[in-house]
Amino acid sequence: MSVKKDKELAKQFYTVMYRTRRFEEEVFEFYKRGLMPGLAHLYLGEEAIATGACATLREDDYIGSTHRGHGHLVARGADLNRMMAEILGKETGYSKGKGGSMHIMAMDKGILGANGIVGGEIPIATGAAYSAKLRGTDQVTLAFFGDSASNEGTFHESINMAAAWDLPCVYIIENNLFGISVDIRRVTREHQLSKRAEGYGIPGVTIDGNDVFTVYETVRTAVERARKGEGPTLIECLTYRWQGHHVGDPGEYRDPEELAEWKAREPLGVLEGKGLLTEKEITQIKAGVDAEIAEACKFAEESPYPDPSEAYSDLFVD
Ligand SMILES: Cc1ncc(C[n+]2csc(CCOP(=O)(O)OP(=O)(O)O)c2C)c(N)n1
């Protein structure tokens, strides 16, 4: 890649990762102030995966997202005001405040919904890929899911079908090493999860999920392959979540040293370390994003709650 192109991408990636980081920090603040109903599963520390992966997509491609899904929407360019309003349960949110954090979706961005059922999005994404194949389009679907979800039956059933039928789906494991408090290394014999691809006859690769360029280049190759009708790929992105499982979990089951090691090579710092952006450019990006996030918070806080008479509307399609 040319130096100029690298620099352009670095700016884009830094902006999206910082936007995701700031968005999540404010969600946490809303929770602490008691303004957010329910819980949120923060994407802090994992920003490079959604950012690098989504940058490879076309407008008409699809995404299957998880309970830790805010980052996927931000990376896809979803409206921050509507996202924050949704998380606060406001009428102006993406689903008029009825989905909240865990069911946040943006159909206008091809996001087929975040999912409270672990592994639930894997067959949904596979179905979208099947649909693209049947309709004769060359749309691609990315299926994001966690390490624990890769132990669900839905993972194995979906990948087997996608492999057998060459479906245009890219399966992305966000391996942050934990499923709630369970260390994936305690409940799997083979810790390199991408090796499972071999059993289905498709390519599988494990990469540094905190390096946005690595994620981008790896997913881009897989997306090109899928778009050409050559079938699915399994990509395991190694990362770490900074917070507990959700905003109410102090995460005390984790080794503080391990957390510190991962924090020392967090996605924004890794990108800064490549020397592609000047300090001035970084300051400018941060100022622009901080203003967007402040606007989203204000919009969400000032928006009204839905009227109780709306409780049963929009639940079913006529
Ligand atoms: C089918 C199902 N089983 C269990 C749960 C409870 N649960 C919610 S999140 C979670 C862990 C998910 O871990 P992982 O897939 O690694 O994603 P992460 O939270 O680490 O991003 C579990 C077990 C659930 N929501 N759905």
The ligand as a Gaussian input file, in Angstrom:
#p B3LYP/6-31G(d) Opt

LIG

1 1
 C      -27.645000     -18.888000      24.301000
 C      -27.124000     -18.066000      25.448000
 N      -26.413000     -18.687000      26.403000
 C      -25.939000     -17.963000      27.465000
 C      -26.195000     -16.609000      27.551000
 C      -25.640000     -15.788000      28.717000
 N      -24.507000     -15.029000      28.226000
 C      -24.624000     -13.740000      27.869000
 S      -23.205000     -13.111000      27.273000
 C      -22.375000     -14.548000      27.550000
 C      -20.913000     -14.692000      27.232000
 C      -20.595000     -14.388000      25.822000
 O      -19.214000     -14.461000      25.638000
 P      -18.582000     -14.292000      24.212000
 O      -19.409000     -14.996000      23.198000
 O      -17.153000     -14.668000      24.309000
 O      -18.717000     -12.736000      23.917000
 P      -18.160000     -11.520000      24.798000
 O      -19.180000     -11.203000      25.840000
 O      -16.856000     -11.935000      25.378000
 O      -18.014000     -10.417000      23.811000
 C      -23.223000     -15.520000      28.071000
 C      -22.816000     -16.895000      28.401000
 C      -26.978000     -16.022000      26.541000
 N      -27.270000     -14.727000      26.553000
 N      -27.403000     -16.756000      25.485000

